[in-house]
Amino acid sequence: MYAVFDETLVTGNEMIDNQHKELIGKIAALEEACETNRDKATAVKLLNYLADYTDFISRLRKSYRRR
């Protein structure tokens, strides 16, 4: 079973919910790539994306907390 964004994860904040949907979608793609033994480059690309995306979101949320 792959990661899925469902109603239990909804925060009510559209921006945050969309970020979580995107993040969970990429995690699911990574799970699928690993489970189906797709090429290593696909998994590496997804891992790099996830690292960059989580860093971006972390910085974004820190900036909101400072306001």
N, C-alpha and C positions, 0 to 999 in steps of 0.2 A: 504494500500500500504506500502510495506516494503522499507527500505533504500536501494538504489541501487547505485553502482559506475557506472557512465556513462561518456561519452566523455567530458561533461562540467566540470568534476572534474580533468581531466588529466593535470598534471603540466609539463609533458615532462621529468621529472626526474624519471627514472625507479624505483629507490629505494623508493622514496616518493610515487609514484603511487601504488607500490605493498603494502606499509604499509597502505595506505588509503583503498585499496581494501580489505585487511584483516580486518581492523577496521570496515569498513562499512558492510562487510559480517557478522561479529559478532553482530553488532547492529541489522541487519536484523533478525538474529537468535533469539536475545533477544525479538524483537518485535513479532516474530512468537510464541515464547514460552509463552509470556504474553497473546497474543490474543487467542491462542488455549487452554489456561488454563492448559498447561503442568505442571508437578510437580514443586514445589517451588525450589527444589534443582537444576534444570536445569537453572532457572533464576538466582539464586545466583551464580552458577558456571560461567555463562556468565558475570555477573556483576563484579565478582572478576577478571576474565580474562581481561575485559575492563579496569578496574582500574590499573592493573599491566601493561598492554600493553601501555596505555596512559602515565603512569609514565616513562616507558622505553623509549618511543619515545621522550618525553619531555627532558629527560636527554641526549639522543643521539643528539638531535638538539642543545641543549645548548653547547655540546662539539664541534660540528661543527662550531658554531658561534665564539668560542674562538680561532679557528685556524687562 
